[in-house]
Amino acid sequence: MKVSLSTIVLFSPAFFSNAFTCTPKTQSSSSLSMSINQNDEVSSRRNAIVTLLSTGLTFVAATPALARREPLPEYLTEPTDEFKESERLRDEFRRKQLGVKKQFNSVLDRLTFESKTEDELVTDLKELRGLVIDTEGLPLGIKKEELVKIIRAKKAKGFWPTPVEIAYQKLTSEIAYQQSPNREKDIANPL
C-alpha cells in the first residue's frame, strides 16, 4: 500500500486542529486585557508546538510506509554467455584494428621518412587510399586530422609535384566518403 506524503499531511490531526479556526486580533488598553492577550499568545505558542509535534510524529509514522518499496535487483556474480560472446567479439575487433593500424603506421612512416621520388610518394598515397577502402574508413586510434597533419608536414618540406597532390586529394576525399553517414546510393533518385 503506497501512501503519498500529501495524503498523510492532509489527514493528520495537526491539519484539522487549526484548519478552520480563526483567532481575532484586538488591541486593548487595559492591563487586564493585556494579560489575557499574553495568555492567548502563550496558548497559541503551545498550539503551534503541539501542531509541529503531531505533524512530525505523523511523518515519522508514515516514513516506513514510504520506505517500503521493491528491493533493488541483484547484480550477477558471473557473466552471462551473451556477455562473454560480446567480449570475445570486441577483443577480436580490437586485434584486427591494431593490425590495420600497424599497416597504416608503416605506410605513413615510409611516406614520411623514406619516400623521396614522385613515384614513391604516389605509390604510398595510393596504398593508404587502398587501406582506407579496405577498412571502410580509418582504424581505431588514427584520426583524419592527424593523418592530414603528417602528410602536410611532408608536403611542407619541399618536393610535392602535381601527381602527388592529386593522389593526396583522392586520399582525403576517400576518407571523407568512407566516414560519411550518407554512403548508400539512392538508385531511384537520378540526382
Disulfide bonds with the S-S distance in Angstrom:
none
